[in-house]
């Protein structure tokens, strides 16, 4: 059975005719400018509540909090704050509590679109692929991305993208996709550990949360863990090999 949606405006459900009219408009117009809140349900996915953080939608979000128990779990909160974020909860009480917390934080402005948190390796949250990379100090090329250092400018350039890597699964093999662009804040922040890895020869493990422009022209917060290993190219150049896994198990909460 397909998903069913209700649309809320100023704390009230919109009629079927009004909802049909909204379906003709773009997402930015509906959720951000008009402050509409969408509640979509399906037997397969559970319930998804979707809204924009700074839109005038408090009344509708309070309506959701009071009626959330009527809808099937699990509960997914999908909201826009400098990019689309998605959180999931198994029971409605936790989801309701989180919505209330987010409403109270609705004056928060995110100044950065990339956050990095150094982490200690451990089996509890660390994906198996990354555990293997840490222990073996190597990774299959299909699952990794190689970056070479330009000693003249102190920058790192993506040289190769493994077809099974986390980057390829989201952005494809294009050398000009968002994660490959040099000089931006994302590039500077995520590559800050590379010189240390090259100099020490030791692997580096951390968690990353970054708002990225995806191929479908949306800005989405992507949480991932990664291991960075030193790498030598056949022509003698130095660089790093990066293996990453997209996962919600990151020790970063931006709001």
C-alpha positions in Angstrom: 0.0 0.0 0.0 1.3 3.4 -0.9 2.0 6.3 1.4 -0.9 8.5 2.6 -0.3 12.2 3.4 -2.0 14.9 5.4 -1.0 18.5 5.2 -1.2 21.0 8.0 -1.4 24.7 8.0 -1.6 26.9 11.1 -2.5 23.9 13.2 -5.3 22.6 11.0 -5.6 19.8 8.4 -6.1 21.0 4.8 -8.9 19.6 2.7 -8.2 17.2 -0.2 -8.7 20.0 -2.7 -6.2 22.2 -0.9 -3.7 19.3 -0.7 -4.1 18.6 -4.4 -3.2 22.3 -5.1 -0.1 22.1 -3.0 1.0 19.0 -4.9 1.5 21.3 -7.9 3.9 23.6 -6.1 7.6 23.1 -5.3 8.8 21.9 -2.0 10.4 25.2 -1.1 7.2 27.1 -1.6 5.1 24.6 0.3 7.3 23.8 3.3 9.5 26.9 3.7 7.5 29.9 2.5 4.0 28.7 3.4 5.0 26.8 6.6 3.1 23.7 5.7 3.8 20.5 7.6 3.4 17.1 5.9 2.6 13.9 7.7 3.1 10.8 5.5 2.2 7.3 6.6 2.7 3.8 5.1 2.8 0.3 6.5 6.3 -0.2 5.1 7.9 3.0 6.3 5.9 4.1 9.3 5.3 7.8 9.7 7.3 10.7 8.4 6.9 14.3 9.6 8.4 16.8 7.2 8.8 20.6 7.8 11.2 23.5 7.4 12.9 24.7 10.6 12.3 28.5 10.3 8.9 28.5 8.6 5.8 29.7 10.5 4.6 26.2 11.5 4.5 26.0 15.3 0.7 25.5 15.4 1.0 22.6 13.0 3.9 21.0 14.9 1.9 21.1 18.1 -1.0 19.4 16.3 1.5 16.7 15.3 2.7 16.3 18.8 -0.8 15.8 20.1 -1.9 13.3 17.5 1.3 11.4 16.7 0.2 8.4 18.7 -2.6 7.8 16.1 0.0 7.0 13.4 2.1 3.9 12.9 5.8 3.7 13.8 8.6 3.9 13.4 8.6 7.7 13.3 10.9 9.7 11.0 11.5 13.4 11.5 12.6 15.1 8.2 13.3 18.8 8.6 15.3 21.5 6.8 18.0 23.4 8.7 20.7 24.6 6.3 20.0 21.2 4.7 17.7 18.2 5.1 18.1 16.2 8.3 16.4 12.9 9.0 16.1 11.3 12.5 14.2 8.1 13.3 12.5 6.9 16.5 10.9 3.6 17.4 8.1 5.0 19.5 5.9 8.0 19.3 6.8 9.3 22.8 10.5 9.8 21.8 9.5 11.3 18.5 7.0 13.7 20.2 9.6 14.7 22.8 12.2 15.4 20.0 9.7 17.6 18.0 9.0 19.6 21.2 12.8 20.0 21.7 13.3 21.2 18.1 10.4 23.7 18.3 12.2 25.2 21.4 15.4 25.5 19.4 13.9 27.1 16.3 15.9 30.3 16.7 19.2 28.4 16.2 21.3 29.3 13.2 23.9 26.9 11.8 27.1 28.8 11.0 29.0 25.8 9.5 27.9 23.2 7.1 30.6 20.7 8.0 31.4 19.2 11.4 34.1 16.7 12.2 34.6 14.8 15.5 37.7 12.7 16.2 36.6 9.3 17.6 38.2 6.3 19.1 37.8 3.0 17.2 35.4 0.6 18.8 33.2 -2.3 17.6 29.9 -0.8 19.0 29.4 2.0 16.5 32.2 1.4 13.9 31.1 -0.3 10.6 32.9 -3.6 9.8 34.5 -2.1 6.7 36.2 0.6 8.7 37.2 -1.8 11.5 39.0 -3.9 8.8 40.7 -0.9 7.4 42.0 0.1 10.8 43.3 -3.4 11.6 44.7 -4.3 8.2 45.9 -0.7 7.3 44.6 -1.2 3.8 41.2 -1.4 2.0 40.0 -2.8 -1.3 40.3 -0.1 -4.0 36.6 -0.5 -5.0 35.6 0.8 -1.6 38.0 3.7 -1.2 38.8 7.2 -2.6 42.4 8.3 -3.3 43.4 11.9 -2.8 46.8 13.3 -3.8 48.6 16.2 -2.3 49.7 19.2 -4.3 52.8 20.3 -2.4 52.9 23.7 -4.1 49.5 24.8 -2.9 49.0 22.5 0.1 45.7 21.1 -1.3 44.4 17.6 -1.9 42.8 16.5 -5.1 40.6 13.4 -5.6 42.5 11.2 -8.0 40.3 8.0 -8.0 36.8 7.1 -6.8 36.1 3.5 -6.0 32.8 2.3 -7.6 31.6 0.8 -4.3 32.7 3.7 -2.2 30.2 5.8 -0.1 31.0 8.8 -2.4 30.2 6.8 -5.6 26.9 5.5 -4.2 25.6 9.1 -3.6 27.5 11.3 -6.1 28.5 8.8 -8.8 32.0 8.8 -10.3 32.0 12.4 -11.4 35.3 14.2 -10.6 33.4 17.5 -10.2 30.7 16.5 -7.7 30.4 18.4 -4.4 32.9 16.4 -2.3 35.5 16.7 -5.1 35.4 20.5 -5.3 38.6 22.2 -4.0 38.9 25.4 -1.9 35.5 25.4 -0.1 34.9 25.0 3.6 34.0 21.3 3.2 37.3 20.5 1.5 39.3 22.5 4.0 37.6 20.9 7.1 37.6 17.3 6.0 41.2 17.4 4.7 42.6 19.0 7.8 43.8 15.6 9.2 45.5 14.6 5.9 48.9 16.2 6.6 49.0 14.4 10.0 48.2 11.1 8.4 50.9 11.5 5.8 53.5 12.6 8.2 52.9 10.0 10.9 52.0 7.1 8.6 49.2 6.2 11.1 45.5 5.8 10.3 42.9 8.4 11.4 39.3 7.6 12.4 36.6 10.2 12.8 32.9 11.1 12.4 31.6 13.7 9.9 28.3 15.5 9.4 28.1 17.7 6.3 25.4 19.4 4.4 26.1 18.6 0.7 24.6 19.5 -2.6 23.4 16.1 -4.0 23.0 15.3 -7.7 19.2 15.8 -7.5 19.9 19.5 -6.5 18.9 19.1 -2.9 21.0 20.0 0.2 21.1 17.1 2.5 23.0 16.5 5.8 25.0 13.3 5.3 26.4 11.6 8.4 29.4 9.3 7.9 32.3 7.6 9.6 35.6 7.4 7.8 39.2 6.0 8.1 42.0 7.9 6.5 45.1 5.9 5.5 48.5 7.1 4.1 48.9 6.3 0.4 51.7 6.4 -2.1 50.9 6.7 -5.8 52.9 4.7 -8.4 54.5 7.9 -9.7 55.9 8.7 -6.2 53.3 11.3 -5.2 52.0 11.2 -1.6 48.4 11.3 -0.5 45.7 9.5 1.4 43.1 6.7 0.9 39.7 7.4 2.5 37.1 4.7 3.2 33.8 5.9 4.6 30.4 4.5 5.5 27.2 6.6 5.7 25.6 5.9 9.0 23.4 7.6 11.6 25.8 6.3 14.3 27.9 9.5 14.5 28.7 11.4 17.6 27.6 14.7 16.2 24.3 16.4 16.8 24.0 19.8 15.2 20.7 20.8 16.9 
